[in-house]
Amino acid sequence: MQKVKIGVIGLGSIAQLVHLPNLLKLENAVLTAVAEVKKNRLNTIADKFNVAERYSDYNEMLEKSDIDAVIIATPTNTHKDIAIDCLNADKDVLVEKPLARTFAEAKAVVEAARKSKRKLMVGMNLRYRPDTMLLRSFVSSGEIGEPFYAKCGWVRRQSSEEKWFTKKEEAGGGVIIDLGIHLLDLALWLMNYPEVNSVSCKNYYHNTKSVEDTAISFLKFKNDSLINMEVSWSLPTDKDHFFLSVFGTKGSFTLSPLHVYKRINNEILDLTPAQLDNATTLFKKSYLNELKSFVGAVKGLNPVLSPGDEALERMKIIEAMYQSALKDSEIKL
């Protein structure tokens, strides 16, 4: 079986902790090349993972290496240009979330993927947790009826200590871009993608200046369903807190911990399956499953399950959140 040759652009923490180790675990893919502008980091990480092909300029990698696909794990302000260059070089692309800083930038990447007829996947790893994939099957089979309300939240420290991460012109935003986009994507996916009617959002800047460190959002949909979402790097809690509950006309489910309930003849039955794994293991498996899905898509074995088109719609909602917070008013889409 021919292995998919993959190059990784950007060797920061997400590449070092997740993508590079996971690539070594796959039997149908091989880590062929890496690119990183910081030469010390480039050589140190390439040596650690035994990668012979190493480039300080990703364009040189695209020209000289025979890679089939690329993982982009660079700062957000570089996503658009790098992704478009990779797509134009006839490479399939997995780009870490967010796809770009703005809707306009994301649209340019999606259009480049369409024009080049290459695969574009965005790293929404929460979709690939074993428990969320199970819940998605519950929704698809109608077990909880029609979903009409989701409440979700994520409180934890920011995902990176890099200086660019809290600069709006480089990151595109704060905790909404870091954590909120994950929760939004997961909630919409588990609610069968309802069409947004309006967005209300309030942002706080308690420990930050350029970007928000807490955001409370309320989304209304055209089918009368709702999402209530809170994300924060700064809310005072004793530990990280992640939760998501979806309520349907026939039942409901929650994550962290996993519970599934269904109403049958006016009785509430607990349909919770045996616990799959602990939170840390589920998180680790999400990234490995995501990578397996990407490689499968490159080989034509499965569709792209978190495609650029959907990420573009998420960016439209994210921009409405920021607009709502700025104007202190509800924004109609």
N, C-alpha and C positions, 0 to 999 in steps of 0.2 A: 504494500500500500504506500503510495507516494505521500510523503509528509508535506504539510503546508509550511513554507518558509516564512517566518515572521520577523520583522524588524520592529524595534521599540525606540520611539523618539521621546526623549526626556527621561532622565534617570533619578528623579526625586523619590520621595518616600513611597508613593503609591506603586511605582515601578519596582522599587527594591523589595518592598514588603509583600506585594501581591502578584504583579504580572510576571516578573522574571522567575520567581520560584514556581508559580503555577505552570508556566510554559515548560519547565523541565519535567513536570509530571505527566504531560500529554504524550501519548504514543503516536498520534497522527499529526503532530506539529513539531517544529524545531525552531529554537531561538537562533536566528542566523546572524543578525546584525543589530547594533545599538548605535544611537546618535545622542550626543549631549554636548552643549556648548561649553560647559565647565570641564576642562581637560583633565584635571586631577580626579574629579568624580568619574569621568568617562573611563579612565584607565583602571581606577580602583574597582569599580563595579564590573567592568568587562572582565577583569582578571578573576574576580570572585565567582562569576558565573561562566567563566571559560568561554567567552565570546571572542572569536578571532577578528571578525569584522567590526571595526569601531570607527566612528566618524564624528568630528566636531561640527560638521555641517550636514544637516539631513538631506540637502539637495544632492550632495555627493553620494550619499547612501542610495538615493533613488536612482542615480545615474549608473552606479557601479555594481550594486548588489542585485542578485537575482531573486530577491524576496517576492512573495506573492501578496503579502498583506502587511499592514502597519498598525501598531498600537500607539496612539498619541497620548502621552501623559505629561504634557508641558503646561505652563501657566495658561490660564483661560484666554488672555489677550492674544496668544499665538495660535489658538485652535483654528481659526478661519483660514489663515494663509497656509498653514502646514497641511490641513486636511485637503484643501483645494489642490495644492501641489501634489499630494499623494494620489488623489483621485485622477488628476490629469496625467499622472505617470502610470495609470492603469493598475493601481493597487487598491485592494479592498481595505476598508478603514474601520477600526474600532477607536473611537475617541472618548476619553474620559468625560464625564459630565462636568459642567454643562457643555452642550455642543458649541456654544459661543457666548459672548457677553450680551448680545442683543438679538432680537428677532431678525433684524436686517442681516446681521452677520450669519446667523444660522440659516437663513433662507439662501444666502449665496452658496453655502456648503451643500445644502440639499439640492440646489439646482445643478451644481457641479457633479454631484453623484448621478443625477438623472442623465445629464449630458454624456458623461463618461460610461454610463451603464455599469458602474461598479457598486459594490455593496457598502452601505454606510450604516454602522451600528453605534449607538451611544451607550456608555457604561451605566445603565440603570440596574445595578447589581441586586437591589432589593427584590426585583421580580424573580430572581433566580434562587432565592432562599427556598429550601425544600418545603417549609411551612406555607409560604405565600403561594407557591405553585399549587399546593394542595387546595388552598382556599380558592384560588382561581378556578379550579375544577369544580368546586362546590357551586360557585356562581354560575359557571357555564352550564351545569346540569340542572339549574333551577332549584337547588336544595333550600336556599333561603328566600326564594321568590324574587321579586324585583327590588334591588337595592335602592334605598331612598335617602339614607343619611350615613355619613361617615364622620367620625371625629378622630383626630390623630395629632400626635405631638412628638417632638424629639428635642430633648434638652441634654446637651453634652458640650464639652470643650470644642473649640474650632478644630477642623480637620488638619490644618497645617499651620506651622509657626513661621513659614516663609513670609518675608515682608510684603510681597506682592499680594498676598491672600486677603489683606484688609485694606487694599487700595482700590477704590471703585473703578478707576480708569484701567486697571489691570485685571481685576477679578470679575468686574461686571456688577458686583453686589456683595452682600454679606451673608448672613445666616440663611436667607431665602435661597440664594444660589448654592450654598454649601449643603444644607440639610432640607430646606423646604422643597426644593425641586425633586428630591428623592421621594418625599412623602406625597407630594402632589401627584407624581407619576404613578406611585403605587396605588393611591386611593382611586384615581381615575381608571386604572387598569382593572381593579377589583370591582368597580361599579359599572363596567361595560361602556366606558367612554361617553358619559352624557355630555351634551353640548352646553357650553357655558353661556349663561345669561348675563351675570354681573359678578363683580369682585369688590370686596371691601377689605382694606388692610390697614393696620396701624403698626408703625415701626418705632423702635426705641434704640437709643444710642448711649447706653449707660456706661460702657467701657470702651467704646470705639468712637471715631470721629467721621471717617469717610464712608463707612458702611454700617448697616444696621446689625445689632447683636441680638435683638429679640424682635419677632414679628408675629402678630396675631391676625389671621385671615379668615374670611367667611365667603364662601363661593355658592352662588345660586345657579341652578341649571334649568334649562328649558323644559325638562320633564318633571320639574318641581322637586328634584332631589337637591341635597345640600352637602357641603363639606365644611367642617370647622377644623382649623389647623393652627397649631402653635409650635414655633421653633425658636430655640434660643441657645446662645453660647454663655449667657450670663445669669439666667434665673438661678437663685440660690437654692440648690438641692444637694443632698448628701451623696448622690451617685447619678450616673447617666440614666436618663429616663426615655424610653421609646415605647409608644403605644399606638395602636390603630384598631378601631372598632367599626364594623360595617353592619348596618341594620337593614334588613329586607322585610318584605311583606309576609314572609313565612318563617323567618328565623334571623339569626345574627351570628357573627363570629368576631373574635378578638385575637390580637397578636400580643405576645410577650406578657403573660403566657398565652398559649394557644387554647381557645375554647370555641366550640361550635354548638349552637342551640337551634332547635327547630320546633315550631308549633304544630302539633298534630292533635286534632279534636280537642282544642282548647287546653291542651297540656303542653308544657315546655319540656322537650326531651334533650338531654345532654348527648350530643353526637361526637364529642371530642375524641379524636383518635389518640392512640398512645403517643406520648411525647416523643418527638423525633430526635432532637438534640438540644443541648444548651445553647444559649444565645451566641456565645463565642464561636461554637462549631457551626451554627447556622450561617453566621456572617462569613466565615472562611469558605464554607461550601458555596455561598452565593457567588463569590468571585471565580471559583473554579468552574462552576456550572455555566457562568456567563462566558468564560473563555472557551469552554467546550462548545457552546452554542455558536459562538463566532466562527470557530474553526469549521464546525459543521456547515454553517452558511457559506463560507468560502468554498468548501468542497461541494456545495449544492445538495447537501443531505437534508437540510431544514431551512425554512425561511429565516430572515432576520427578525428576531422577536422583540427588539427594542430599536426600531429603525429611526432614521433621521427625520422622516415625515412626522412621526409622533413627537419627537423631541422639539420640532419646530412649533407644533401646537402648544407644547408646554411653555415655550419661550414667550408665546403670545400672552398666555395667562400670567406668567411671571412679570412681564412688562406692565400689565394691567394692575398687578399688585403694587408695584412701585409707583405707578401713576396715582392710584388710590391713596397711598400713604402720603404722597407729595401734596395732593389736592385736598386731603382729609375728606374724601367723599366717595360714594359708590361709583364704580366705573362700569358702564354697560359695554358688552362686547357685541 
